[in-house]
Amino acid sequence: MKFKVRFPAPYQVIDVYDDNLDVNIILENDEVYFGTLFTLTNIDKLMEKNREIYFWSTDMLIVKELSYQGIHAALQAILNEGYFNSVFSKIGVVKDIYSHWKWKDFADVVSEIKVQIIE
């Protein structure tokens, strides 16, 4: 399935191996999902900093790295393997979520990740 990615906050990843990032994933059926991507190094540092014995987050996906290509590959794998609805939460549809842009459907959405889709 085709998808596009938007970042609710600007993409400001400095270290692709040590960060976390919120994403909106837009599917070709116009549904919009939310998730947060974390690297293992980032989780470890957050736990150490806060002296936590566990870590959790809703709509969380642990990824190897947060480059545009890495994000796209991880999301494509989750879709292909059928885990997408278990990992992310649906937050609405394009016409409602992106009404401020006047986007009505998938075709209107401008993805912030420009990666060739391999199917």
N, C-alpha and C positions, 0 to 999 in steps of 0.2 A: 504494500500500500504506500502511496506517496504521502509525504508529510513535509511540513515547513516548520521552522523554528523561529520563535521570537523571544527576546530577553526582556522580562518585565522591567529590569534595571539594566543600564548599559553593561556590555561585556567589558569587564575590567580585570580579567585574569592576568596576573603577573607571572605566576609559576603554574604551568598546566598540570604539574604533578602534586601541587599543594594548594588547593583552593576548593571553593564550592560555588554553585551558580544556580539561580532559579531560571527555569525555562517554561515557556508555553509551547506546546506541540500542537500543531494544527493539522488535522487529518483531511484527506480529500473529500470526506463526507461532511465537512464544515464543522466538526466537533473540535473543541479546544480543550486541551488537558494541561494540568500544571504538575511540575515536579521540581525537585532540587537534586542536582548532581553533586556528589562529593567524591574526592579522591581519598584513598586510605590514609595517606600521609596527613591530609587535612583533618580527618576524623581523629587520628592519633594526637595531633597537636591540640585540637580543641579539648579532647579529654584530659590531656596533661595540664593544659592551661587552667581548666576549671576543676581539676582534681576529681574527675568523675570516674565512676566504676562501670558505667554503661553509656551508650549513646544511641539515640533514636531520633527519627524525624519522620513526619508523615510525607508520603509521596517522594521517598528518598530512593535514589539509585546510586550505587557506588560504581565509579568508572575508573579506568586505568589512568586516563588523563583528559584534560579539558580543552584540547585544541578543537577547532571547528571540525576537523576531520574525525577526531576521536569521539566527539559528541554525536556527530551524524552516524558513525559506525555503531555506537552503542545503542542509539535509538532505533536504528534499522534492525539490529539484532533482536531487540526486545519485541518489536513488531513482528518480525519473521518467526520468532519462537513462540508467539502467542501469549506473552506475559504482560503486554502493554496495559490492559485494564486492571491488572492486579497491582501494578507498580504506580500508576499515575491516576489522579482524580480528574474527572470531567468537570470543567468550570463553566461551560456554556457552548455557544455556537458563535461563529465568526461575526455575524451581523449584530450580535449583542455585545460581545467582548470588545470588538474593534469598531463600534459605531462612531467613535470620535475620528477615525480615519475614513469613515464612510465606506468601509469594506463590507461587502454583502456576502461573499462566499470565498471558497478556497482560492479561486483564480485571482482574486483581488489582493490576497495577502502577499506581502513582500517578505521573503525569508531572510533572516539575518545570517544564515549559513548558506554559502554558495558552494555546494558539493554536487558532483555528478551522482545521480541516483543509479545504483547498480541493482538490477532486479533479476 
